[in-house]
Every structure is written in structure tokens, then in C-alpha cells.
């Protein structure tokens, strides 16, 4: 992927339909969105307005019905996936912080943070990791397991895991 940091995210005419016929629900109807590298965007709207559906499509968790999505200068979806290995895309390019933190209960906070990088065969940048951990005030909790952390601390562990892996989007 050539200089994917230069263009950010572009979503064009994205549609997602659940079901068929009279019971079909159009969760996304022609969504257009552009996010520049480094830009922070929040999605707000009532329940059922398509926020989670949009994020799941962008994260290659579900397939849109039609439209186009570009990450950097690479088209990842154009009325069909244009990426051969969606797992690698999600692992290497897209960070997720789920509402459920999805931490491994038998691993320490530090082990949960570095697990995605370990699975990808990459070593964390120790200086970057230390800086992020200090910024979110987790340095004294890295040896603790998820059951020994508050909900907020667990959420920060999940977030640090994404930041430390340095995906193109979170």
C-alpha cells in the first residue's frame, strides 16, 4: 500500500441493507464521508441510525451492500471487497476498541496490550508504548489481569493496545 497516510479514509455512496423484500431495512443509504489523516471524528445519532453499521463496514467486519471505501490510496471495497485477506487488513491497518473490551482474562494488562502485535509477528516500540501507558495512567497496572482492573482501566488497556500497534485507523 503506497503512502496510505496521505489520503485518510473516503467513503462514497455506501449502502447497507439487512434482509430482503418488505422486511428489508436500509441501515445505510448513500453515506459519503472523508476523514483526513490525524482527524478525529465522532458519530452521533439516535439508536438505529446506522452508526455501528457504518463502523462495522469500514472495519471490514460486515460487507456493505454497495458503495466504495478507500483507506489511504487503496480501495478496500467497491461493490465487493478488493482486499484478498480481510483478517490481515483488520489486524494490520484497523484498530478496534469495542464496547466489550475483549481482553484475555488470563493475561496481564501488558500481555493484552502486546498480544495483537505478537500475533502479527511485530515487536512493540518500547518508547512509544511507555509514553502511551504513562499518558493514560496505566503504568502501575500493567501486571494486573483484567479482573483486577476497573472498567475504565480495562477500556484503556484495549485502547493502548490499538495505539501501540499504530494502525492507520482506530
Secondary structure, DSSP 8 states (H G I E B T S, - for coil): ---TTTT-EEEEEEEEEES-GGG-EEEEEEEEEEE-TT--------TTSSHHHHHHHHTTSS--SEEEEEETTEEEEESSB--S-HHHHHHHHB----SS----TTSBHHHHHHHHHHHTT----HHHHHHHHHHTT-GGGTTSBGGGS-HHHHHHHHHHHHHHHT-SB-
